[in-house]
Amino acid sequence: MNGFSKLKWESLSGALRILKKLPLKWAVRAGAFLGFLLWVFSKKKVDEAERRCVRALQTGVTNARRIVRVSYMNLGRSVIEFVTVPGSGRPFRSVVSVHGEEHLRKAVAAGNGVLMLSAHIGNWEFGASVLAERGYPMNAIGADQRDERVTDRIIRLRAMCGVKTVSKGFDLKAAIRCLKRGEVLAVLIDQDVREKGVFVPFLGLPASTPYGPAKIACKLESVILPCFMIRRGNSENHDLHILPSPWKSGRPEQHETMEHAMTLCNNVLSEWISRYPEQWMWLYPRWASTSGEQR
């Protein structure tokens, strides 16, 4: 099994127990420092991330370096929040303001399920958690990590927040089941899925994009809503933005190609990442299938 040795895992678990006892503000600051350290000691991955940033945003190297550094620090903040808030008694409503909830209420009331599409931006895990706290039946797709213990810990933490992980990796049948129950399924679509996706622009560059969400929405008449959890500066406070569907009907039309459907979705993601580039996870090789990057 790839991943942490037993000693490293026990040390990490001990550190997290200590961080959980800190006031949230100080835990978030500690997370930023850990993210900074990761940035310092990950030169190869940082250089790759900076090249992606330069290419996608058409910006200079100096600005790309700043964006990637802050992105690592935000990732550190988000990880610490996610592992320390569940079970701590801290309500999400104390640090998250929700905007556009009327779009979600209307979509849920339609009864055919809701697909909430987002990206690895801000604290994406908090988005589903805060909606679960508000009483929405939330589900999420799991991603297998290199260490199975990490995967299992993520699933447990989500469950503590009221979010059910329907599958490890995108499982079409599992996704359909929860949508048929009229529930909400959160999906991150800023991932390279190689030949299993459609190749459409993402931040202006062709990228393999999963089209399963659009296909399911079309079949089940589920509503697609983009959503983004954005951190306020360097603080522990966030804004969850729930946007109206890119389609008037709430979903792709029967005759619509998946290339067109996912281009509309990627355009929304690209707009928000361009608006908050420091909060997106540049370390992920988003364009691996088209740029030759190693995954």
VEXGU-235752 format. One line per 2 residues: for each residue x, y, z of C-alpha. Coordinates in steps of 0.05 Angstrom, whole numbers, plus 5000, padded with zeros to 4 digits. Layout:
# residues N
X:Y:Z | ...
# end
This chain:
# residues 295
5000:5000:5000 | 5028:5068:4980
5021:5124:5030 | 5041:5140:5101
5083:5094:5144 | 5052:5074:5210
5097:5124:5248 | 5080:5181:5201
5006:5165:5204 | 5006:5164:5281
5046:5229:5283 | 4997:5262:5235
4937:5237:5274 | 4967:5264:5339
4980:5332:5307 | 4908:5335:5283
4882:5320:5353 | 4922:5380:5379
4897:5426:5323 | 4826:5405:5337
4832:5435:5407 | 4855:5503:5381
4806:5560:5367 | 4786:5556:5293
4823:5620:5276 | 4889:5593:5302
4878:5525:5270 | 4867:5559:5203
4931:5599:5211 | 4968:5535:5227
4939:5504:5164 | 4965:5563:5123
5034:5553:5152 | 5033:5478:5136
5011:5495:5065 | 5069:5544:5059
5118:5490:5082 | 5090:5442:5030
5100:5496:4978 | 5172:5506:5000
5190:5432:4999 | 5153:5413:4935
5196:5448:4883 | 5182:5401:4825
5107:5402:4835 | 5107:5477:4848
5145:5489:4783 | 5095:5448:4745
5037:5485:4778 | 5068:5552:4760
5075:5531:4687 | 5001:5512:4686
4983:5579:4716 | 5025:5618:4666
4994:5580:4608 | 4922:5581:4631
4918:5653:4657 | 4967:5683:4608
5004:5716:4665 | 5076:5727:4683
5120:5679:4722 | 5124:5725:4783
5049:5731:4789 | 5041:5656:4776
5090:5641:4832 | 5049:5685:4880
4983:5652:4859 | 5010:5582:4868
5041:5598:4935 | 4976:5627:4962
4939:5567:4931 | 4981:5519:4972
4968:5560:5035 | 4893:5560:5022
4896:5485:5012 | 4929:5478:5080
4875:5521:5112 | 4820:5480:5079
4849:5413:5099 | 4857:5434:5171
4786:5461:5173 | 4758:5397:5143
4793:5351:5193 | 4781:5394:5255
4711:5422:5248 | 4670:5357:5243
4653:5332:5312 | 4679:5395:5345
4611:5425:5358 | 4627:5485:5314
4567:5499:5269 | 4583:5515:5196
4532:5571:5197 | 4578:5610:5243
4631:5616:5188 | 4593:5608:5123
4543:5654:5088 | 4500:5623:5034
4481:5662:4972 | 4430:5638:4920
4398:5585:4964 | 4332:5599:4928
4360:5564:4866 | 4372:5501:4906
4305:5503:4941 | 4269:5507:4874
4311:5452:4844 | 4300:5404:4902
4225:5419:4901 | 4223:5395:4828
4235:5325:4856 | 4283:5297:4803
4347:5307:4841 | 4400:5360:4837
4471:5357:4811 | 4515:5410:4843
4577:5420:4800 | 4639:5452:4828
4715:5450:4827 | 4774:5444:4875
4767:5516:4895 | 4762:5548:4963
4741:5496:5015 | 4698:5452:4969
4684:5401:5024 | 4651:5454:5067
4600:5469:5012 | 4565:5402:5018
4572:5403:5094 | 4539:5470:5105
4480:5450:5060 | 4472:5385:5099
4470:5426:5162 | 4413:5465:5131
4374:5401:5121 | 4388:5383:5048
4400:5309:5032 | 4473:5315:5010
4514:5262:4973 | 4585:5266:4945
4629:5226:4899 | 4691:5198:4932
4760:5197:4902 | 4810:5143:4919
4872:5171:4952 | 4940:5139:4950
4931:5115:5021 | 4866:5078:5036
4866:5105:5107 | 4861:5176:5079
4803:5155:5035 | 4767:5124:5094
4780:5184:5138 | 4750:5231:5086
4688:5188:5082 | 4681:5187:5158
4690:5262:5163 | 4637:5274:5110
4590:5228:5146 | 4600:5267:5211
4577:5328:5172 | 4515:5293:5145
4544:5281:5075 | 4539:5211:5047
4594:5186:5001 | 4557:5147:4948
4618:5115:4915 | 4693:5116:4910
4703:5145:4841 | 4645:5162:4795
4594:5106:4797 | 4538:5118:4748
4488:5071:4783 | 4502:5101:4852
4493:5171:4825 | 4427:5153:4792
4400:5121:4855 | 4409:5182:4899
4381:5229:4845 | 4320:5184:4836
4307:5194:4910 | 4305:5269:4896
4370:5282:4934 | 4430:5327:4919
4495:5301:4890 | 4558:5343:4893
4608:5331:4837 | 4676:5362:4822
4687:5363:4747 | 4756:5397:4743
4791:5329:4737 | 4826:5297:4678
4789:5232:4660 | 4831:5216:4598
4792:5180:4543 | 4730:5175:4587
4714:5248:4579 | 4701:5299:4524
4756:5347:4504 | 4730:5418:4513
4762:5484:4537 | 4778:5493:4610
4808:5561:4626 | 4816:5567:4550
4857:5503:4542 | 4829:5436:4517
4819:5387:4574 | 4788:5319:4584
4724:5333:4621 | 4675:5282:4653
4607:5286:4619 | 4571:5237:4664
4535:5292:4704 | 4505:5324:4641
4485:5256:4613 | 4450:5236:4678
4415:5303:4684 | 4389:5297:4614
4364:5226:4626 | 4332:5237:4695
4311:5310:4684 | 4354:5329:4744
4374:5402:4753 | 4447:5423:4746
4470:5480:4791 | 4541:5507:4795
4565:5524:4865 | 4629:5552:4895
4654:5558:4966 | 4700:5619:4968
4743:5639:5028 | 4741:5711:5051
4814:5732:5046 | 4857:5692:5094
4803:5684:5146 | 4762:5625:5170
4699:5655:5139 | 4669:5633:5073
4615:5650:5023 | 4578:5593:4988
4551:5616:4921 | 4496:5575:4889
4486:5597:4817 | 4427:5587:4771
4433:5531:4720 | 4468:5548:4654
4404:5522:4620 | 4335:5554:4626
4305:5484:4636 | 4358:5468:4688
4390:5413:4646 | 4418:5398:4576
4368:5387:4520 | 4358:5317:4491
4390:5338:4424 | 4449:5374:4457
4518:5344:4449 | 4559:5329:4511
4615:5372:4483 | 4569:5433:4483
4539:5416:4551 | 4607:5409:4585
4633:5471:4551 | 4578:5510:4585
4596:5479:4652 | 4670:5490:4643
4658:5563:4624 | 4625:5575:4691
4682:5541:4728 | 4734:5579:4688
4701:5645:4704 | 4703:5633:4779
4774:5605:4778 | 4796:5666:4739
4762:5710:4791 | 4795:5673:4850
4857:5639:4821 | 4892:5637:4888
4838:5590:4914 | 4841:5537:4860
4885:5475:4867 | 4939:5488:4814
4980:5428:4838 | 4932:5380:4802
4953:5364:4729 | 4886:5386:4699
4909:5383:4627 | 4949:5318:4631
4913:5286:4572 | 4928:5343:4525
4994:5372:4550 | 5034:5308:4564
5039:5323:4638 | 5051:5265:4685
4992:5249:4732
# end
